[in-house]
């Protein structure tokens, strides 16, 4: 009976769903037939999200909160998990994308053709579970355990194809970055323990200590969570990790795991009652830098998933900018700016969690069809893949922040925040608006390129010409996400209803400015009339040319033997902009020039370079490696001496305790 | 209500006339008679009667390009006030929607260009998106300056705030702003010195090269959409440049229409006395316009 009573409690349902998500891959490990295990895992994922999402929405909109004490006999004190509006808000993307990706994997990563399917399915569920635990944990130690499980399952997922060297390298860079971030977080929670005397999270706005200490905490949080969220310059691990993971994993990593970093930052900020103004200035600067630099580099990529990964850096930059504006508004007593900044940030969290997985799923279908990630070897995929192409178009418009999709609604809030500051006494903040406009402009370059080169034109290779449409299990999640993206753009109040409770819990003062400054009806009117007008015009024109249309090859400007290879490629499309943005985007050229009287085939290829990684970080690490060479002598492989180390350490610790 | 009808009538009927006036001005400079003022209307009417030739490599996106662009531009036309008359639709932040509707149009025009599998059209699309991401911040700097001056975030009150006394007080800033905006109007509407709407030579073209494969009614859509875009960005310019109000509503419509025709003559003059810039110089001019508008903001804030 007790069990059934508990099942009526929505908060308990959410916890059950988290556990179910974590166990979803378990049966597959023991079943001989991988297909059955995978189907069971997808069913479990769907069930968990059907349990969790209604409960989350009920709690979030009804204003419910709950907390549970897991009374394990752990040395770090009682382990509390709690659901408050902020946690609930960040649980939504997890339970939206996890089942979608799990369903998608049935077609994309089937057990019949992938040996690694069992481990991928298992760690996929574990990753979702760990992310959810990170979000609900209220104990520093438990948080770090969940954090590490999350980081490591991410690692095992992304090295699914560890036969390839590129994948292994990406995995190592990910591990190093993840543990450097983890080290900062360990220091953060250790300092919190030192201040409060317990690993439990301090109550909101209760951490009243000297300014220097809170600033140190903030910087530690920024280093740890910022590297997870991929803020520049801590983003180095992100592009190769997202590019090399299987697509449904990239969707979860990019659409959801990056947001866990944002969650952590917001959570730590909520401990502190008085947040200094420079936090906001720093976050705004970091956010705008990430957004602009991220999208500029994205526009130069020729790997479809790397492009998407860099665009994640841009979007996370936009979210960070929103948080920065929130802090600036709060610090300068400007509730309007604070409201718009935080609302834009949280709204964009939801939006990015919708259109980025959508695009990664489409990228997965495209890779299935074309057999490559290289945009320059695709083309013409809209014919064999009509549905994928349509949904990818929706996703591309949404991610550029264009009406009538959801990206526009959240960017509009950010713009209104910036523009409002033009009227204040010190209108420096308004300078963010032109920067954001530039980000939007470059995003159009990047996504016109992605969409146009991959889907339109003539197929550049045989494989691209004989692509095949994705099965229904892959198309259904994509279509659902596309519909959500349109819903958010036409009716932003639907999403704002989810944002409001989290917003009020983070900033009680700004909750007063609870209405959107734009009457939301205009989103529906503008988006709806553009769609209807376009449809009417389309039908009218189709009617006019009915029976009077001829077809022929594209006009070659007098050139008579066109070949698909003379089309503009992804590289050439971005090249003009790259030439303007100089040092930020470099490309490596490989040239085999024409030699001799009877030359062999000449070739030229080029690849965009990871400027920061190759020019700054790796040289620095090499120097550090040389400097630390003497430390390596401690590690020589003789086990007896290692035991001596352990023994000596134990002795020292015993001495210290006494 | 009457105002809305006038607004729609002007917006729907007048844009091609601007092209006619520009053409006539250029002809006058060259010592020719030139085509009649109404030639663009005749051209569009003729195009509507024709059939189309579709390239084998295109999909529905190719046909959606002109249609969505025109639909977005038509909606944007509801947001701009014409002279002293308010726009039919006006709300906080409508100028952001205004800018982004053009961006939506650009997205579709350029994807439609890539759909033809032609390297020329790909080249044009790449140039178009690259230049517009330099032109867009200029527009936003101008909008910030206007927000600062008027204290509102909606196009109608923002532009109607610019009256003669405001000109007397902040003339220098407004002149810089207008210079920047004029460059944006030229760049966004494929006018010399950025692009030449009359040539179909591939090597220096931007906008024209993207629509090489469109024909018939779809091409008419493109031409009309382009004229409408020139009209709307021009209206933004004329609203600031002509801070006069006669007090009589009907006379104000006339003043505005004359202002637009004056702008068309000015564009014609610029096109007659200037050569097209080398492609590599175009970004420099756009950045110069950006700096001009940024300075206008500095002057207003100071």
Interface residues (C-beta under 8 A of the other chain):
Chain A: X379 X380 X382 X383 X389 X393 X396 X397 X400 X401 X402 X403 X408 X412 X415 X416 X419 X420 X422 X423 X427 X430 X431 X433 X434 X435 X436 X437 X438 X440 X441 X442 X444 X445 X447 X448 X451 X452 X453 X455 X456 X457 X458 X517 X518 X519 X522 X525 X526 X529 X530 X531 X533 X534 X537 X538 X541 X542 X544 X545 X548 X549 X550 X551 X552 X553 X554 X555 X556 X557 X562 X564 X566 X567 X568 X572 X573 X574 X575 X576 X577 X580
Chain B: X48 X50 X51 X52 X53 X54 X55 X56 X57 X58 X59 X61 X63 X64 X67 X68 X70 X71 X72 X74 X75 X89 X91 X92 X93 X94 X96 X97 X99 X100 X101 X103 X104 X106 X107 X110 X111 X113 X114 X115 X116 X117 X118 X119 X120 X121 X122 X123 X125 X126 X127 X129 X130 X132 X133 X134 X136 X137 X138 X139 X140 X141 X143 X144 X145 X147 X148 X151 X153 X202 X212 X213 X216 X217 X218 X221 X283 X290 X297 X301
